[in-house]
Amino acid sequence: MYQPLADLLRPQTLDEVYGQEHILGEGAVLRRLIDSGNIPNMVFYGPSGTGKTTVAKIIAKQTNRTLYQLNATTASTSDIKEIVSQLDTFLAPNGVLLYLDEIQSFNKKQQQSLLEYIENGKITLIASTTENPYFYVFNAILSRSTVFEFKQISAQAALQAVKRAVSYLENRTGLTAVPEDGALQYIAAACGGDLRKAMNAVEVLFSAGQPREQVLNLTLADAKAVTQKSALRADRDGDSHYDLLSALQKSIRGSDPDAACHYLARLLEAGQMQSACRRLMVIAAEDVGLAFPQIIPIVNAAVDMALKLGMPEARIPLGDAAVLMATSPKSNSGHIALDMALADVRKGKTGDFPRHLQNVHADSFTMEREQGYLYPHDYPNHWVRQQYLPDELVGTRYYEYGPNKLEQAAKQYWDAIKGGN
């Protein structure tokens, strides 16, 4: 029966697990827990192909526990009941280690069905998820579990795994592999930190290869063909998608045009142009803002052009917009001022309108006294001192001029006018 290479080469000990030294290295917390044999309920959080299932199997082996595996996308409450029925029998004399993959797919009732058994220790739960557990796993489970984050595997660590896979297949097939310069490195980088994808790519290269005299050339072109876009992690509804958007905005906010282009390219290559367009417009107002207010119509025009053009031409105006914003002065003073005002409004800090700001038509219908409103355009510099905030908020300051050239020029202008009145 066919067995995938990734399964054949699955690590059997913690020392063979790649890229998770922060939790499995000597002295790391998870390593010490496993070595002690006292395994708590845990949630493994991280991208696919980073070793979550592998570590669960190693834990079961080292602690001599019966391991049951369920995938929450296909499992049901009856599957959990079937496991529970085997507790305290010769099938599970030391209790059960339940590995529940994709726990975020279980609803609240299904997750709660586990509580009684993980509390009394008859079931030790190791749940895994590719999504942020603090958003997708119910608090009742989280409060009884310890969360460990599995990191995306670096290209350097993935290269070690790729070389191991090549060596294994050489021994199994009797072939001598001759990789072209950069071929194995390309697979290691293009797998996007997913070792399963890297193993699959190596296996395909060997299966599709055309050896001559027991020599198999592994070309860079073939490596590119079998990996294609596997490095892209941009599931529209997943954490990686929002991580990409966050990285794009933070790179532009941090005035790094190179990083901005990198993350924008990843979004576009993953087919997420609509999300990229929306985020670029947000950045224009939120991060460049009043330091260069003309950026808002500029980015809006670039986005409009991109949506009309479609890919691949859309990359041109979007690239211009990203680089222009990354290299523009930055200010968040406008939206910070509004956020502070919103906070006061939500706290009930409102009050009546000053009489002179009310609708002028109210006077003619109610025969009340004149409003007393001073029309600023009738005064020098189109400004006159009068109260605008409600009485309860007089003196409140929301907006502070940003330190950029444009806002400082406005501050200097108004200080000169208001200071003399």
C-alpha atoms as one frame of an Amber mdcrd trajectory, in Angstrom:
protein
   0.000   0.000   0.000   1.269   3.451  -0.907   2.549   5.498   2.009   3.411
   9.175   1.470   7.034  10.149   1.950   6.026  12.703   4.590   4.561   9.853
   6.652   7.527   7.541   6.075   9.911  10.219   7.322   7.765  11.406  10.209
  10.083  12.071  13.205  10.017   9.430  15.912  11.731  11.473  18.621  11.643
  15.107  19.685  15.232  15.578  18.510  14.118  14.793  14.954  11.434  17.509
  14.886  12.508  20.459  12.751  12.102  24.134  13.473  10.361  24.168  16.876
  13.329  24.693  19.163  11.498  27.468  21.046   9.161  24.860  22.581  11.025
  21.567  22.024  14.675  22.492  22.448  16.628  21.411  25.502  15.180  23.147
  28.543  12.089  24.446  26.705   8.765  24.149  28.584   7.004  21.681  26.300
  10.119  19.495  26.145  10.312  19.389  29.936   6.606  18.531  30.223   6.947
  15.646  27.788  10.075  14.353  29.484   8.312  14.453  32.864   5.445  12.301
  31.601   2.887  14.618  33.221   1.008  15.762  30.171  -1.624  18.490  30.635
  -4.426  19.280  28.228  -2.891  21.317  25.444  -3.760  23.288  22.341  -1.199
  23.261  19.530  -1.562  26.371  17.380   0.289  26.972  14.137   0.405  26.545
  10.354  -0.039  23.156   8.760   3.013  20.974   8.233   4.911  22.273  11.253
   4.848  19.112  13.391   1.720  19.346  15.546   0.463  15.821  14.757   3.986
  14.429  14.927   4.583  15.788  18.424   1.242  14.376  19.613   2.275  10.904
  18.400   5.656  11.196  20.091   3.935  12.184  23.345   1.650   9.133  23.164
   4.620   6.852  22.529   6.775   8.299  25.318   3.973   8.248  27.898   2.556
   4.846  26.908  -0.907   6.271  26.365  -3.514   5.007  23.916  -3.720   7.585
  21.126  -6.963   8.358  19.340  -7.041  10.791  16.463 -10.096  12.716  15.308
 -10.440  15.458  12.751 -13.105  17.911  13.846 -14.056  18.651  10.246 -15.477
  15.119   9.875 -15.899  13.825  13.453 -19.110  14.024  15.479 -20.210  13.764
  19.095 -20.835  10.030  18.576 -17.121   9.585  17.807 -16.294  11.131  21.167
 -18.833   8.855  22.899 -17.191   5.843  21.270 -13.835   6.855  22.747 -15.409
   7.500  26.156 -16.899   3.993  26.140 -13.398   2.523  26.091 -12.241   4.353
  29.206 -11.331   2.126  32.159 -11.088  -0.931  29.897  -8.101  -2.981  28.798
  -8.114  -0.927  25.587  -7.070   2.204  27.508  -5.602   1.117  30.860  -3.656
   4.367  31.318  -6.356   6.653  30.024  -6.696   8.120  26.576  -4.656  10.703
  24.723  -7.066  12.315  22.273  -5.565  14.271  19.410  -8.321  16.475  17.989
  -7.216  18.158  14.778  -8.890  21.373  13.551 -10.779  21.828  16.832 -12.161
  25.139  15.574 -14.562  23.103  13.400 -16.288  21.695  16.515 -19.227  23.753
  17.737 -19.650  24.765  21.373 -21.758  21.730  22.303 -19.251  19.333  20.786
 -16.342  20.971  22.572 -18.261  20.970  25.867 -18.887  17.209  25.559 -15.186
  16.744  26.328 -15.113  18.810  29.521 -16.142  16.143  32.043 -13.462  13.752
  30.841 -10.589  16.169  30.497 -11.331  17.503  33.992 -11.157  14.077  35.664
  -8.040  13.185  33.683  -9.428  10.150  31.884  -8.927  11.951  28.594  -5.891
  14.107  27.967  -6.765  16.426  25.139  -4.263  17.678  22.606  -6.200  19.903
  20.251  -4.620  21.480  17.207  -5.698  24.405  15.093  -4.315  26.584  12.339
  -6.462  29.472  13.581  -5.934  31.700  16.610  -7.273  29.572  19.500  -8.267
  32.640  21.506 -10.817  33.395  18.807 -11.881  29.911  17.727 -11.654  27.668
  20.806 -14.269  28.102  23.527 -13.115  29.487  26.868 -14.134  26.374  28.782
 -11.560  24.382  26.810  -8.927  27.107  26.816  -9.138  27.622  30.575  -8.306
  23.941  31.072  -5.509  23.832  28.517  -2.043  25.191  27.868  -1.483  26.768
  24.469   1.759  26.128  22.575   2.450  27.943  19.325   4.199  26.100  16.508
   6.138  28.510  14.299   6.348  28.453  10.541   9.457  26.454   9.716  12.342
  28.486   8.335  13.791  27.782   4.910  17.052  26.734   6.567  15.303  24.116
   8.720  13.197  22.986   5.750  16.372  22.494   3.697  17.628  19.970   6.251
  14.391  18.026   5.874  14.576  18.207   2.062  18.128  16.842   2.057  17.066
  14.029   4.369  14.199  13.169   2.011  16.537  13.092  -0.987  18.965  10.820
   0.869  16.142   8.478   1.894  14.831   8.179  -1.682  18.350   7.606  -3.009
  18.676   4.619  -0.684  15.207   3.308  -1.527  15.517   3.650  -5.306  19.203
   2.967  -5.731  19.550   6.200  -7.681  22.131   8.915  -7.229  20.492  12.326
  -7.133  22.379  15.267  -8.594  20.567  18.486  -7.652  21.112  21.537  -9.822
  22.429  24.543  -7.922  19.549  26.145  -6.030  17.004  23.367  -6.700  16.777
  22.005  -3.163  17.001  25.493  -1.711  14.086  26.547  -3.903  11.918  23.693
  -2.614  12.831  24.541   0.977  11.866  28.188   0.497   8.812  27.613  -1.691
   7.152  25.163   0.700   6.200  28.143   2.859   7.261  26.455   6.096   5.105
  23.369   5.420   7.359  20.304   5.526   4.590  18.102   4.177   4.608  20.151
   0.983   8.388  19.952   0.800   8.324  16.149   1.164   5.640  15.882  -1.490
   7.709  17.996  -3.872  10.787  15.809  -3.429   8.725  12.658  -3.902   7.225
  14.012  -7.144  10.682  14.908  -8.461  11.856  11.332  -7.954   8.643   9.806
  -9.334   8.654  11.978 -12.471  12.404  11.874 -12.983  14.150  10.288 -15.950
  17.351   8.743 -14.595  20.213   7.846 -16.856  22.667   5.183 -15.732  21.195
   5.357 -12.208  21.767   9.118 -12.040  18.784  11.409 -11.496  19.212  15.092
 -12.232  17.032  17.327 -10.045  16.691  20.537 -12.020  15.695  23.956 -10.770
  13.023  24.154 -13.465  11.426  20.913 -12.221  11.658  22.138  -8.622   9.762
  25.281  -9.608   7.176  23.237 -11.497   6.348  20.943  -8.575   6.225  23.667
  -5.923   4.426  26.402  -7.901   2.640  28.690  -5.387   2.872  26.464  -2.339
   4.595  29.169  -0.296   1.485  31.311  -0.287  -0.473  31.190   2.934  -3.438
  33.451   2.281  -6.627  31.577   3.077  -9.305  34.248   2.713 -10.895  33.370
   6.059  -7.795  32.273   7.922  -5.273  33.952  10.195  -2.601  33.985   7.485
  -4.768  36.237   5.302  -5.176  38.796   8.075  -1.500  38.442   8.998  -0.618
  39.443   5.433  -2.904  42.470   5.548  -1.503  43.438   8.945   2.074  43.049
   7.714   1.299  45.226   4.678  -0.159  48.015   6.796   2.556  47.900   9.435
   5.268  47.975   6.761   3.768  51.069   5.134   3.196  52.651   8.547   6.836
  51.892   9.323   7.931  53.604   6.068   9.522  50.464   4.597   8.714  50.425
   0.848  10.527  47.128   0.264   8.486  45.236   2.857   5.337  46.957   1.601
   5.990  45.670  -1.931   6.745  42.182  -0.591   3.481  41.779   1.298   1.443
  43.417  -1.436   2.991  40.995  -3.935   2.007  38.037  -1.740  -1.569  39.257
  -1.542  -1.815  39.806  -5.281  -0.192  36.475  -6.102  -2.676  34.757  -3.810
  -5.578  36.362  -5.646  -6.480  38.757  -2.829  -6.520  42.010  -4.828  -9.863
  43.178  -3.395  -8.593  42.868   0.186  -5.343  44.606  -0.737  -7.233  47.504
  -2.331  -9.438  47.958   0.707  -6.471  47.926   3.078  -4.495  50.428   0.988
  -7.386  52.883   1.232  -7.535  52.405   5.006  -3.797  53.054   5.275  -4.101
  56.281   3.296  -6.446  57.790   5.875  -5.198  56.057   9.013  -1.429  56.225
   8.685  -0.549  58.985   6.194  -3.588  61.102   6.948  -3.175  64.788   7.569
   0.563  64.728   6.939  -0.273  64.395   3.224  -4.075  64.557   2.869  -3.864
  64.503  -0.943  -2.874  60.834  -0.544  -6.523  59.867  -0.009  -7.795  60.803
  -3.506  -4.527  59.551  -5.025  -4.871  56.074  -3.496  -8.573  56.026  -4.247
  -7.774  56.718  -7.908  -5.077  54.017  -7.939  -7.498  51.472  -6.466 -10.207
  52.481  -8.919  -7.780  52.031 -11.801  -6.647  48.633 -10.485 -10.210  47.350
 -10.180 -10.959  48.474 -13.734  -7.783  46.964 -15.152  -7.656  43.698 -13.261
  -4.503  41.625 -12.926  -1.768  41.638 -14.052  -1.915  45.346 -14.984  -3.518
  46.227 -11.633  -0.170  45.660  -9.965   1.134  48.909 -11.517  -1.137  51.485
  -9.811  -1.241  49.428  -6.608   2.555  49.292  -6.480   2.694  53.044  -6.978
   0.199  53.573  -4.164   2.052  51.293  -1.734   5.465  52.860  -2.381   4.089
  56.417  -2.298   2.452  55.826   1.079   5.497  54.036   2.507   7.683  57.007
   1.582   5.195  59.704   2.639   5.237  61.530   5.999   2.901  59.924   8.513
   0.207  61.220  10.858  -2.600  59.523  12.777  -3.704  62.720  14.524  -7.041
  62.971  12.710  -8.438  59.560  13.496  -6.970  59.620  17.022  -8.911  62.829
  17.664 -12.127  61.251  16.416 -11.550  58.076  18.442 -11.194  60.158  21.591
 -14.400  62.016  20.771 -16.207  58.725  20.114 -15.046  57.435  23.482 -16.558
  60.468  25.221 -19.818  60.175  23.292 -20.104  56.493  24.240 -19.621  57.456
  27.871 -22.558  59.826  27.616 -20.476  62.998  27.560 -22.643  64.975  25.192
 -24.753  67.862  26.549 -26.999  70.329  24.769 -25.880  72.221  21.693 -24.754
  75.754  22.406 -27.732  77.979  21.504 -25.840  79.822  18.799 -25.045  76.564
  16.954 -28.629  75.426  16.593 -30.516  75.432  13.305 -31.255  79.096  12.477
 -34.821  78.237  11.379 -35.704  77.459  14.988 -35.761  81.197  15.758 -38.295
  82.097  13.114 -40.713  79.366  14.173 -40.391  79.571  17.938 -39.985  83.349
  18.239 -37.057  82.817  20.586 -34.312  85.375  21.052 -31.634  85.800  18.470
 -29.093  83.001  18.454 -26.104  85.232  18.864 -24.117  83.225  16.323 -20.996
  84.993  15.045 -20.406  84.326  11.346 -16.627  83.712  11.045 -16.429  84.885
   7.435 -17.417  88.361   8.591 -14.260  88.656  10.705 -10.555  89.078   9.936
  -8.887  85.829   8.856 -12.374  84.248   8.784 -12.227  83.437  12.482 -13.836
  84.749  15.679 -13.678  83.329  19.161 -16.896  81.651  20.320 -17.961  78.432
  22.059 -18.544  75.344  19.928 -18.422  72.410  22.355 -21.339  71.739  24.733
 -20.987  73.384  28.152 -20.039  70.046  29.752 -17.063  69.643  27.417 -15.674
  73.173  27.235 -11.872  72.987  27.319 -11.683  69.374  26.115  -8.843  68.788
  23.649  -9.073  65.882  21.189  -6.842  66.944  18.326  -3.125  67.530  18.712
  -1.176  68.753  15.712   1.178  66.109  14.349   4.908  66.827  14.099   4.922
  66.706  10.270   5.552  69.759   8.091   1.968  70.236   6.930   0.285  70.061
  10.332   2.968  72.181  11.935   2.377  74.826   9.287  -1.337  74.749  10.108
  -0.520  75.016  13.820   1.721  78.007  13.255  -0.984  79.673  11.164  -3.726
  79.213  13.752  -1.515  80.029  16.727  -0.786  83.378  15.104  -4.489  84.098
  14.520  -6.034  82.714  17.692  -3.304  83.927  19.937  -4.170  87.520  19.176
  -7.897  87.230  19.921
